[in-house]
Structure formats: C-alpha cells, structure tokens
C-alpha cells in the first residue's frame, strides 16, 4: 500500500478512528517515521508493502535451521544479556568493526561493521529489548515507472534456492512467532524487515530472508502472477475479452485511485526531474505491462548484491551469531562488485520556478462541486546528510503548519480558503534531497491565485515576525516527550527511519543523538532569527514547483477506455500461435497455483515452543476517595512518564445525541477552554501534555454479544513533572469548553468533511467491514453509526444544513452528560515511586465533577435501524438488505461478507478463530494468487466472522471463493499442518510485545481476567480437525444470515448480477 505523511494539523478525524477493544492481543503496528525525531506519527515515505499471506516446502520435518538446539538453552536475555567485547578494528566472521558509539539517551551501544570481501554494510544496536529485529535493505534505483523494484520485491518472496516453494515468505507468517514480517519498496530502496522475540524463530526467519533476497528463483510464472500478464477473461476462450492481470498491477490501480496518493506521487515526480524520483517506484498501471521478465532479472542482478546491501539488527541477541550466519549462508558466496553504480543523481537546479496543471481522480463524493481544485508549492531544499538541518526543518514545518496556533493553518484553513492541507504538505527528508511543500485541497477556481499569494505572504510575514517562544517550546517538548516514551516496536521503526540517510552515505547512528541536536537547536534559537533565516532560504530558492490539480470525474473512465482500446488492438494483432501461447501460459500458471505444496523444507517453530502459561500483568484495583471511582493501578517501567486513561459510560445518554459523539470527541480540544482560545489551547496542550485524545469506545461483552458498553475514552500522558498541569488542562477542556463558537465550529466541520471524503478510497475495506458487521449486534450497529458511512452521512448533512446552533446544543448536552463521576472508571500506569503523586492529581482532577449516580444500562439491538442509508424503496426485501453497495471512484473492489459468531469466553470462540486462519490459507490462493487481488482472507472479531478482499479486480469470483472456502473446510481438506500454522499465526499476535503504556489496557477495557486469557490459550492449543469442521458446518455452511458490502466502481458490469441496496450518504 502507499503510505503517506500528512494531516499535519492534527485534526483528529472521527471516521474510522473508533476505539474497538479487540478480542485478542494487540498486534504491533509499525510505522516508519521520516526521521527518528519526526514526531508527527504519520508517514513521509511512500512505500509499497507486501501484504501478509501464506505458503510452505521440501525436506521432511525440517523444524529449525539449527539441528543442535542446545545453543538456545540458557541464553541470557534483556538486562542480563552478555555484554559484547568488541573494539574498532576487530575482524569477526568476515566482518570488520568500523565504529562503536554509545547512545546514552536510548541506552544503546551501536556497532558499525563492513563485510571485508563484499563491502556490505552492517549496523547492530545492542539493547535490552527482547523484540529482536533484522532487516536487509538494497538501494534500488528504477529508471522508469514499470514498477520493476516493486515487482521484484514481490517476486523475490516467491521461492528461492534453499526454499524452492511458492511464497516461502508468506508461509513463514504462519510458521513462526514473528512480531512483524514484511517487505517494502520506497522510491530509492527496498527493505525486508522482520521482528521476533524467540531466538530459534529469529534464525529460521533470517535463513528464509537471506535466501529469498540473495538467491531467489525469480521464475517467469511468478513474474506473471505478481507483476503482469495477458489473459483471456474466460481462460481458454480466445473470443472473450483480453485482460491485463497481476497483483502489483491491481495494487497500483487501487493505490492511484486514491486522489491523495495520486497527488503526492505526481508532486514528487515533477519536483525531482532527471532522477530516479521522477519515476513511480511502485509502478504506473499504464507502464507496468511494458516490463519484461529479463529486465526484472537484470534489475535483481544489479541491485541485490552484497556490495549494495545494508544489514540492520537490533535487540538483546548476540550479533556475533548473526554475523556468522549471514556470512556462511550468503555473503561468503560473493565477491565485491566495484562496478555497481546505484548513485542517485542530484536534481539539476532550476533558475526559475515551474508550473504544472493536471487532472486527478475525483473524491468519493462531490459534496463541494465548486471546490474541486488542489494546489501546492513545493521547494527543493538540501541534500540529506545533516541531522541538525533535518531537525531544524522539521521543527520549522511544525511551527508553520501544525495545529491551530500556526500561521499557515490560520491563513489557509481557518480562513476557509482551503478545506484541508494538500497531501504533500510538510518537510520531507526521505530522499537524497529534501523538500518543503505547502498547499491545500478543496479550493475554488477563482481562489487559486489567492491561495498562492497567501502562502507566499504568510512565509514572508513569518520570516519577519518569527514565532512566539511558547509555541517553539511546545514543539520542542513534543520531541523530548517522544524521546522518553517507550515503544514496543522501536527497533522496527528504526528500519524505516535510518535507511533513507544510510543508503546515501550518511552515518545511520547520527539520527539517534536527538538530545544533542535539540541542545544545539536551543542555542541557535537563543541567538535569535534562526527560523526566520530558514524561511528566507526557502523564499530565495528558485527551485520551486507550483502544482494545480483538478478533480476530473471522467479521468478513470477515460483511462479504462484507453486500456480497453490497447487490449483490443493487441488482441486484433495476435497470431494463432500467440493466442495459443497466452492460453497455455494461463493454464500453466493456474496448474502451478493449484498444486499442493510440500512446505516441509521451510523451518518452523513447533507448537511446543509456544508458552503454555499465560503471562500475568500484575495490577491493583482500588477506588479513588473522590467519588468512589474505580481505579486500576499498573506499576511498570515508564521512563519518567505517567499515563492516564478513563472511560465514561454513555449508555443512558439520550439516543438522539449519540450519533454526534464522534464529532464531540474529535473537536473537544479544538474549540478552546476557560481562559484559552483555540489557538492558545493548542499550544498549552503541546507544551505540557505528551499525548492526549478523546474518542468513542465500543466494547462487546466477553460472555454476551448483547452486552455492549458504550463509552467515551480519554487518554493522557505527561512527564511526571507535568502531571499537575496536564490534569489542570484536562479539567478546563472538559468543564469549561468553548463550544459556543459557530464560526470556528463550521470551519472545523468543513475541514473534517473534506478529510473524511478524501480518505474513503484508501479506507474502502474498513467501511465495507463495518457496514457488513453492523447487522448482528448493538456493538456493530453503533460502530457503523460512529465510524462507518453513517457518520460520513451525518457530517454531510450537518455541513449542508448549516444548522450550527443546533449542533452546538447537542455538543453542550453531551459535554454536560459526561461530567459525572458515577459513570467513570480510571486506569493509571506509572512507576512505583510516582503512584501516590499520580493518584492525588487524579483525585483533584475529579473534584469538580458531579456524582449523579446515573444508571448504566444495556441497550438492545434494533435491526430496523440499519436501513438509514438505504436508497431503495423496497426496504423490507431481506435479500436486498443483505447486499450493500457504495460507489467510489476506483477500478478495484473492497469486499466484505460477514456471519454471526460468538463472544470471547464461549467454547466455540477459539476454534472459530483457528478456522478463520485456516480458511485464509485457501482464500489467499484463490483471491490473491489466482484472482490478482492485493489481499483477501477471513477473520473474527467482536462476535463477527468476516470474509474480505481489497484492491480486488473481481467481484463474483471472490464471492464464490468465500463460499468455496467453506465447502473446502468440510471436504476433509483441513490438515494438522493447517491447524498448527493457524495456531502459530494467532499466538504471534496473542503474545506480541506491548509497550509499558499499553500493557493491561485491553483487559481493563473489557474486564478480561487472566483466567479468561489462560482458558482461551488452552482452548487455542487443543484444537482438532473435527472441531473445525463442526464450526464450519454450524456457523457458515448454508447460513443465509450473512451480509455483503462492496465498495467499488458503479460501472462494474458484474454488479448487474445482483440486486443491491445502494448506500446513499
């Protein structure tokens, strides 16, 4: 998928952001930052990520890479690990130690090495983190937009010399206890990272990764499956239409259907002419079919050589063993290649600015037809080798753009000139040369010139006036907080954040010394005029690109017509021999895809390696003296930070107010409070609070699907010395909010509407799943109301009606309702010596709240409320209401089909979870490998079984695959290996590492006890094949109580085979 940075203003969208307490452990979600010090929690890097899938290989019962498992016994871990005794100049296992640096602020010891024979670079970070990480990165420099680097990333993972099976990579996802496995293609490099806590698993994965990258099979059939191919719609019928097929081909069609992704890609290409960045490394759908198999192999030979590689390891395992393994299994087979040239050219600088005017895909809804333009100014900055320069520019970007108390926000968004920032807005230092961009979306044609002038005038004014000292300090505080905030996935974040600098000759360790850079920055700020000078540099830079982009409703249709014309022309010129070859190649690929694989050659963690005893998180349950509010205390190593959480039950709130809860939550810190207007409040929050959010929270009963808790969830975190200030601000936000500001509220709603609509294509599967899941329970119904298309509809109605005063009344009523201690329960996480201080501050925080003894009720599920978005007259037709369709401007589909399941503690819950993992194996082959979709599978959560696919060129074929998987499970096809694979996959999630701030939170939210988790663990480990067949028969086979939702193109002819309930928002 394409990962984009931005939403830099930190407006929190209320759609698709509802907190759902999951039934199992939380899987680590890894997001690479543009640099270690970039604390925007978004992506600057566009990367194309291989979606997790499935498969395996050929030597009987190979379980571990090492036959001698004694080497893994009695390994000292974490703080007790054996310290390394290396010095600069040491040679070990073919590597030479080049640099050793300690990073005190992170308690890291870093070792930089170089492989003597090949020149391969290696960085190891030694620390107590047991979540060990490995990555190998290659500098990949495409010279066109055929997607060669992206397709190669996919194809290398489809079998190798040691593991000659289809998709060993995806098979390892279900044969390991990984905490993360993936691969991604960035504009100038390709990375293959994994994480795991188990030493045996580490070397199993390392073996597969090394063989996949250095010794891949790169078969032509895999190239056709992953990249592109010609195929007749009806496989053996040459009279049927000719089609382009391929996983990457369809992935990029879906990615570039998103107007934000399209805009960001185009802006990069035009700002960096004459370089590799002027091409789409993911691939343009028009260009992908021109890539040849030989070009793919040549690209691998040139770029995937040790002399062009960068190895990274992190954690508490001894890297000397890593070095030996890497040398013995890969690097020792190569010699240094001095002819490799992957140098990225610098841009030839312009002497004057340039302008382009282009058309782009439309937004999902045309609610502002007069505001269909996007515009931005991009400035090419400097080469990325200076940590201090990057920190300074990130800081400047935040000062100009982030939050309501910044000049660009006020000039563009608050003025109403634009509805949101353009997707490329901000400072980007992920490429060889950095850039700064600012712009907007949702602009009237007659305002384009004004927007341009306002951007320049705002920069000029800021270069004269500078920034207030408290605003500067507030941003610095956010960086300093992030330095202390302990992350469970920090090693994985480093994979992405260090590569961009490293591959271009920078020192990968330098970005870790953030504190030094901040100290230097403070000194420069004290001198005065520092940021003013940086802005002047931007204003005086002639390499400036002005992009105007216009939404075009016909663009995708025209592209489709051109593709059809191209295919018809190809077909008309086919010789009989070529026609036969297309059919034979397609049949051969289908035969290969249908083959049952012997995956026993792949290493695998044994089920006996799974910990049988559920880890217990100790806690203290008590009550605050202030109002008998239930309080759970977690004593954990939080590095000088305290974390506060509270839920407020709103089950008895007036039902007419509840649809507005997401809007209330997303705007509560945007309106101002007490003595602070909205701009001042933004600064105060950043100055004293590290993390703060308010969001709707839906939790389903662990033992009863009809038991739904409806709550508002408050999170706050601060350095221990800021606790008094944090709770003071939270009091003001909750008790003295300035909701009565119709102009500001209207402006924020317009921004929210634009952001939500722009994001619908990229969130297609989420919307489909939410709507399909809303048909079974109160929790699902409320989730659709709060985070689905119903919420989009509500926002549209509010904006179009312009009845802001009515909205203010509702927001005030919600605010008044939640100021009730009897509805609250709290959780604090901190270190032992700070517990009393935190408790006292919390008690003082709650003093002004009332105690009304408001009853907590359980609201029943009313299925009749599910037809709110129905655009058909016949609402009583059950078949129509089972099939929901929402049109989006995309050439691929997002499909969800759901069935009712059972609650968490039910005896069938664990086997159903295993069954969905087993069914996903079948569906991966049918939907991705054969169908060409980017992904598909099945899952279970919150009492609902979901079948799904995304970026899928098919509809009927995929729906049939869902049904076929159920029949397959009943036809004696499930094997013991399927079951064990599912168990390993589930436990890699179940036991994934959690940061101290998140430990025990899910259990507290849902009242899950350790005994419940232990029972579930036991049940997951005792699954039998007959039990899975029973589950398939009981809950899925011939079950007509299912619901289908599709988001896709309204022009899809396959839609005509069904009668749909067309969703109208």
VEXPA-660188 format. One record per residue (C-alpha): residue in one letter; y, x, z. Coordinates in steps of 0.25 Angstrom, whole numbers, plus 2048, in hexadecimal, padded with zeros to 3 digits. Last residue first. Layout:
N
aYXZ...
***
This chain:
1065
x82579E808x81C796800x80D798800x8057937F5x7F978C7F9x7EF7907EEx7E57897E5x7DC7937E0x7D87997D2x7E77997CEx7EA7A47D7x7E17AD7CEx7ED7AD7C4x7F67B57CDx8047B17C9x8087AE7D7x8067BC7DBx8007BF7E8x7FE7BB7F7x7F17B47F9x7EC7AD805x7DE7A7808x7D979F813x7CB79C819x7C479081Fx7BA78F814x7B079881Bx7A5799811x7A17A7817x7AC7AC820x7AB7A982Fx79D7A6832x7967AC826x79E7B9826x79C7BA836x78D7B8835x78C7C282Ax7947CC834x78A7C883Fx77E7CB836x7847D9833x7857DD842x7917E084Ax7907E7858x79C7F1857x7A67E6855x7A17DE860x7A17E986Ax7B07ED866x7B37DE867x7AE7DD875x7B57EA879x7C27E4873x7C07D787Bx7BD7E0888x7CA7E8886x7D17DB886x7D97D487Bx7E57CC880x7EB7CB872x7F87D3874x7F27DC87Fx7E77E0876x7F07E386Bx7F97EB873x7EE7F487Ax7F3801874x7FF7FF86Bx809808872x7FF812875x7FC813866x7EF80E861x7E381585Bx7D980D853x7CD80885Bx7CC7FA855x7D17FE847x7C7809845x7BD80084Cx7BE7F6841x7BB800836x7B080583Ex7AA7F8840x7AC7F3831x7A580082Dx7997FE836x7977EF831x7987F3822x78E7FF826x7847F582Cx7857ED81Fx78A7E081Ax7847DB80Dx77A7D1812x7817C680Ax78A7C0814x7947CB814x7947CB805x7977BC805x7A47BE80Ex7A87CA805x7A67C17F9x7B07B77FFx7BB7C1800x7B87C77F3x7BA7B97ECx7C87B97F2x7CA7C77ECx7C57C37DEx7CD7B77DEx7DA7BE7E2x7DB7CC7DBx7E57D77D9x7E57D97E8x7F17E17EFx7EA7DB7FCx7DD7D57FFx7D87CD80Bx7CD7C6813x7D17C2821x7C97BD82Dx7D27B6837x7D17B6846x7DD7BF849x7D87CA83Fx7CC7CB836x7CB7D482Ax7C77D481Bx7C97DD80Fx7D37E0804x7DB7EB7FEx7E37F17F2x7DC7E77E9x7D47ED7DDx7CA7E27DDx7BD7EB7DCx7C17F57E6x7CB7EE7EEx7C77DF7EFx7B87E07EDx7B57EE7F4x7BE7EC7FFx7B97DE801x7AB7E2804x7AF7EC80Ex7B97E2814x7AE7D9817x7A87E3820x7B67E4828x7B77D5828x7A97D482Ex7AC7DE839x7B87D683Dx7AF7C983Dx7A47D0845x7AF7D3850x7B57C5850x7A87BE851x7A67BE860x7B47B9862x7BD7C286Ax7C77C485Fx7C87B685Ax7C07B084Ex7C17B083Fx7C87A6835x7C87AA827x7D27B081Ex7D57B480Fx7E17BD80Cx7E67C27FEx7F17CB7FAx7F27CB7EBx7F77D57E0x8027D47D5x80D7D17E0x8197C87E0x8147BF7ECx80E7B17EBx8087AB7F7x7FB7A47F6x7F379C801x7E57977FFx7DF78F80Bx7EA78580Ax7E67817FCx7D777F800x7DC77780Cx7E476D804x7ED76680Ex7F976D80Ax7F97677FCx8087697F8x8077787F6x8127827FBx80B784808x81378D811x81278581Ex80478181Cx7FE789828x804780832x7F9776830x7EF780836x7F577D844x7EF78884Dx7F178585Cx7FC78B865x7F7792871x80279087Cx809799886x811791890x81F796893x82079A8A2x82F79A8A0x8327A98A5x83F7AD89Fx8427BB89Ax84E7C38A1x8447CB8AAx83B7CF89Ex8427DC89Bx8437E08AAx8347DE8ABx8327E789Ex83A7F28A4x8337F28B1x8257F28AAx82A7FE8A1x82F8068ADx8228038B5x8198078A9x8218148A6x81881E8AEx80B8188A8x80F81A899x81380E891x80E80188Ax8137F488Fx80E7E688Cx8147D988Ex8117CA88Fx81B7BF88Dx81C7B088Cx81F7AE89Bx82A7B8899x8327AE891x83D7B3887x8347AF87Bx83A7A187Ax8487A587Ax8467AE86Ex83E7A4866x849799868x8547A3864x84C7A6857x84B798855x85A795857x85D7A184Ex85579B843x85C78E843x869796842x86479E836x86279282Dx86379A820x85979081Ax85479B810x8537A681Bx84C79D825x84279881Ax83F7A6815x83C7AB823x83379F825x82C7A2818x8297B081Bx8247AC829x81A7A2822x8167AD819x8107B4825x8147BB831x8197B183Bx8137A4835x8077AB82Fx8047B183Dx8067A4844x7FB79D83Bx7F27A983Dx7F47A884Cx7F279984Cx7E579B845x7DE799838x7E779782Cx7F17A282Fx7E77AD82Bx7E97AA81Cx7F87AB81Ex7F87B8826x7EE7BF81Cx7F67BB810x8037C0816x7FD7CD81Bx7F77CF80Dx8047CE806x80C7D780Fx8117E0804x8157D47FBx81C7CD807x8257D980Bx8317D5802x8317C7808x8307CB816x83C7D6814x8457CC80Dx8437C1817x8457CA823x8527CF81Dx8577C181Bx8537BE829x85B7C982Ex8677C5827x8667B782Cx8647BB83Ax8707C4839x8797B9834x8737AF83Ex8767B784Ax8727AF856x8657B6859x86C7C0862x8617C486Bx8647C487Ax8567C2881x84C7C8878x8547D3872x85C7D687Fx8507D7887x8497E087Dx8567E987Dx8557EA88Cx8467ED88Bx8487F8882x8547FE88Ax84C7FE897x840804890x848810889x84381B892x83581888Fx837819880x83680B87Ax82D801875x82E7F2872x8257E786Dx8277D886Ex81C7CE869x81F7C0867x8137B786Ax80A7AC864x7FC7AE86Bx7F17A6863x7E57A186Ax7DE79885Fx7D67A485Ax7D07A6868x7CA7B286Ex7D47BD86Bx7DF7B386Ax7E87B585Ex7F57BD85Fx8027BB858x80E7C385Bx81C7C1855x8247CE855x82F7D585Ex8317E485Cx8367F0863x8327FF862x83A80B866x84480486Ex85180A874x85A80F868x85380785Dx8547FA865x8637FD868x86680085Ax8607F3855x8677EB860x8757F185Cx8737EC84Ex86E7DE852x87A7DC85Cx8787E286Ax87E7DC876x8727D2878x8697D386Cx86A7D585Dx8637CE852x8597D884Cx8507DA859x84B7CB858x84A7CA849x83C7CD847x8377C5853x83F7B9850x83B7B9841x82C7BA846x82E7AE850x8357A5846x82879E843x82679B852x833793854x82D78584Fx821787857x82A787864x82579286Dx818790875x81079B86Ex81C7A5870x8157AF879x81E7BB87Bx8177C9879x81C7D687Fx81B7E487Cx8217F1882x81E7FF87Ex82380B887x825819881x824826887x81882B880x81081E881x804823888x7FE81688Dx7FF80D899x7FE7FF894x8047F489Cx8017E5899x80B7DB89Fx80A7CC8A1x8187C68A5x8187C18B3x8277BE8B2x82D7CC8B5x8227D28BEx81B7D68B2x80D7D38B2x8017DC8B1x7F67E18A7x7F37F08A8x7ED7F789Cx7E2800898x7DE800889x7CF801888x7C880787Dx7BC7FE879x7AF80587Bx7A580686Fx7AD812868x7A981285Ax7A181F857x794817858x79980F84Bx79781C844x7A382283Dx7A082482Ex7A082F824x79E82B816x79182F80Fx78B821814x79481A80Ax789815801x79280C7F8x78D7FE7F3x7927FE7E4x79B7F27E1x7A77FB7DEx79F8047D5x79A7F87CDx7A87F37CCx7AD8007C7x7A28017BDx7A57F37B8x7B47F67B7x7B18037AFx7A77FC7A6x7B17F07A3x7BD7FA7A0x7B3803798x7AF7F7790x7BD7F378Cx7C0802789x7B480277Fx7B87F5779x7C67FB776x7D17F777Fx7DF7F5778x7E07E677Cx7DC7E978Ax7E77F378Cx7F27EA786x7ED7DF78Fx7EE7E879Bx7FC7EC798x8007DE795x7FA7DA7A2x8017E57AAx80E7E17A3x80C7D37A7x80A7D77B5x8167DF7B6x81E7D47B0x8197CB7BBx81C7D57C5x82A7D67C1x82D7C77BFx8337C47CCx83C7D07CBx8437D57D8x84E7DF7D5x84F7ED7D8x85B7F67D9x8598047DCx86580E7DEx85F81D7DFx8688287E5x8668377E2x8758397E3x87583D7F2x88383C7F8x88082F7FFx873834805x87984180Ax88583980Fx87B831817x87583E81Dx883842821x886836829x879837830x87D845836x88C842838x88C846846x88785384Dx87F84A857x87784584Bx873853847x86E856856x867848856x86084C849x85B85984Ex85585285Ax84F848852x849853849x84385A855x83D84D85Ax83784A84Dx82E85684Cx82284F845x82A84F838x82885F838x81985F838x81785C82Ax81F868825x825865818x81F86980Bx81F85D802x812858807x816859816x822850815x81C844810x80F847817x815846826x818837827x80B832820x80183A828x809839834x80882A836x7F982C837x7FB836842x80482C849x7FA821849x7F881D858x80781F859x80F824866x81E820866x82582D86Bx82A83285Dx82D823859x836822865x83E82E861x83F829853x84481B858x84E822861x85482A856x85781C84Fx85E81785Bx86682485Ex86C822850x870814852x875818860x87E82385Ax88481984Fx88281E841x88B825837x899820833x89C828826x88E829821x88A81B825x89681681Dx89181D811x883818813x88880A815x89180B808x885810800x87C805804x8877FA803x88A7FF7F5x87C7FD7F0x87B7EF7F7x8887EB7F1x8837EF7E3x8767E77E5x87E7DB7EBx87F7D37DEx8707D47DCx86D7CE7E9x8657D77F2x8587D47F9x8537E27FBx85B7EE800x85F7FD7FFx85E80A806x857817802x856825807x84D82F801x84583B804x83F8467FBx83184A7FBx82D83C7FFx82B83580Cx839837811x83E82980Ex84B824815x84E815815x84E80980Bx84280A801x83E7FB803x84C7F6801x8537F180Ex8537E2811x85B7D680Dx8667DD806x8757DA806x8737D1813x87E7D981Bx8737DC825x86A7E281Bx8737EB813x87F7F081Bx8797ED829x86C7F4826x8737FF81Fx87C80282Bx871801836x8717F9842x8687EE83Cx85C7F883Cx858804834x861807828x86C811829x867818837x859817833x85B81E826x86382882Dx85882B837x84E82C82Bx858836824x85983E831x84A83F833x848843825x85284E826x84D853833x83F85382Dx84385C821x83A85D816x83C85080Ex845854802x85284D802x85883F7FFx8568367F3x85F82A7F5x85A81C7F3x8648107F1x85D8027F2x85E7F57EBx8557E97EBx8587DC7E4x8537CE7E4x85D7C77EDx8617BB7E5x8537B67E5x8537B67F4x8467AF7F8x83E7B57ECx8317B77F4x8277C27F3x8317CC7EEx8337CF7E0x82D7DB7D9x8377E57D5x8417E77CAx8497F47C7x8577F97C7x8598087C8x8658107CCx86881F7CDx8718287D5x8788357D0x8748447CFx8668417D1x85C84A7D8x85084F7D1x84684A7DBx83D8547E1x8308577DBx8238557E3x81A8617E3x80C85E7E1x80886A7DAx7FA86F7DBx7F887C7D4x7F68847E1x7E987E7E3x7E38847F0x7D48847EFx7CB8787F3x7BD8757F9x7C187B806x7CB870807x7C2864808x7B6863811x7B6870818x7C5872819x7C786481Ex7BC864828x7C187282Dx7CF86E82Ex7CB861835x7C3868840x7CF871842x7D7864844x7D1861852x7D3852854x7DE84D85Cx7E7847851x7ED84A844x7E8850836x7F0852829x7EC85981Dx7F585B811x7F085D803x7F58637F6x7ED8707F7x7E18687FCx7E18617EEx7E38527ECx7EF8537E3x7EB85A7D6x7DC8567D6x7E08487DAx7EA8467D0x7E184B7C5x7D68417C9x7E08357C9x7E583A7BBx7D783A7B6x7D582C7BAx7E18287B2x7EE8217B8x7F48187ADx7F080B7B5x7F880F7C1x80580F7B9x8098007B8x8037FE7C7x80D8097CCx8058137D4x8058167E3x80C8237E0x81781C7D9x81F8267D1x82D82B7D3x8288327E0x82183C7D8x82E8427D3x8378407C7x83F8357CDx83F8337DCx8498287DFx84381F7D4x8358207D9x83981E7E7x8418117E4x83680B7DCx82B80D7E7x8348077F1x8387FB7E9x8297F87E5x8257F97F3x8307EF7F7x82D7E67ECx81E7E57F0x8177E37E2x8167F27E2x80C7F37EDx8037E87E7x8037EE7D9x8017FB7E0x7F47F67E7x7EF7F07DAx7EF7FD7D2x7EA8047DEx7DE7FC7DFx7DB7FB7D0x7DB7F17C5x7E37EF7B8x7DE7E37B1x7D87DF7A3x7D87D07A1x7CA7CA79Dx7C47CB78Fx7BE7D8793x7B57D179Dx7AC7DA7A5x7B57DB7B2x7BD7CE7B0x7CB7D27B2x7C87DE7A9x7CA7EC7B0x7D47F77AEx7D48017B9x7DE8067C4x7DE80F7D0x7D480C7DBx7C98067D3x7CC80E7C6x7CD81B7CEx7C18187D6x7B98167C9x7BE8237C4x7B982A7D0x7C28337D8x7B78397E0x7C083F7EAx7BE84D7EFx7CB8517F6x7D18437FBx7C483C7FDx7BC848803x7C784B80Dx7C983C811x7BA83A813x7B884681Bx7C4843824x7BF835826x7B283A82Cx7B9845833x7C283C83Ax7B783283Dx7B083C845x7BC84084Dx7C0831850x7CE82D852x7D182A843x7DC82C839x7DC82D82Ax7E683281Fx7E5834810x7F383780Bx7F88377FDx80683E7F9x81283D7F1x81682E7F0x80C82A7FBx7FD8267F9x7F6822805x7E882380Bx7E281C817x7D981D823x7DE81A831x7D981883Fx7CB81C83Ax7BE818841x7B681B834x7AC81582Bx7B4809827x7C1810822x7B781B81Dx7B3811812x7C181080Dx7C181F80Bx7B3820805x7B88177FAx7AD8177F0x7A38227F4x7A18307F1x7A48367FFx7A38457FEx7A98457F0x7B283A7F2x7B382B7F1x7BE8207EFx7C98267F8x7CE8307EEx7D08237E5x7DB81C7EEx7E38297F0x7E282C7E1x7E781E7DDx7F38217E6x7F682F7E0x7F382A7D2x7FC81E7D3x80081D7C5x80F81F7C8x81182D7C2x81183B7C7x80A83A7D4x80C8457DEx8018447E9x80284E7F5x7F584C7FCx7F384880Ax7E7849813x7E8842820x7E184282Ex7E483B83Bx7DE83B849x7E082F852x7DD83785Ex7EC83B860x7EC84786Ax7F485085Fx7F185B855x7F9858848x7F285F83Cx7F986382Fx7F1868823x7F686D816x7EC87180Bx7EF87F805x7E18807FEx7DA88C804x7E288E810x7E3880815x7F187F81Cx7F487B82Ax7FE874832x7FB871841x80386884Ax802866859x80785885Dx80C85386Ax81684A862x82384F867x81D85D86Ax81985F85Bx81286D85Bx81287584Ex80787E848x80988383Ax80188A82Fx7F3889835x7E988E829x7DE885824x7D088981Ex7C888582Bx7D288C834x7DD896832x7E789983Dx7F489E838x7FC895842x7F489284Ex7E9889852x7E3886860x7E287785Fx7E186F86Cx7D4869870x7D685A872x7D9854880x7E684D87Cx7DE845872x7D084986Fx7C6853874x7B985286Bx7AD851874x7A484D868x7A984E85Ax7A285B857x79585585Bx79584C84Fx78E856846x78C84F839x79B850836x7A084782Cx79A83B834x79282F830x78A833824x77F828824x77982B817x78283380Dx78882A803x796821805x7A181680Ax7AC80A808x7B980280Dx7C87FF80Dx7D5804813x7E180280Ax7E580F803x7F4811805x7FF8127FBx80A819802x819816801x82081E80Cx82C81A813x82381181Cx82880A828x82880C837x836811836x83481C840x836828836x83483483Fx82683783Ax82A83682Cx82982B821x82082482Ax811822828x80C81482Dx7FE813833x7F9806838x7EF809843x7E57FD844x7E77F4850x7DB7F1858x7D47E3856x7D87D5856x7E67D8852x7F37D3859x7FC7CE84Ex80A7D284Ex8127CB843x8187D4839x8147CD82Cx8217C682Cx82C7C8837x8327D4830x8387DE83Ax8467E3835x8447F2838x8507F682Ex847800828x83E7F5821x83A80281Ax82E80A817x82480780Cx81580880Cx80F8047FFx800800800
***
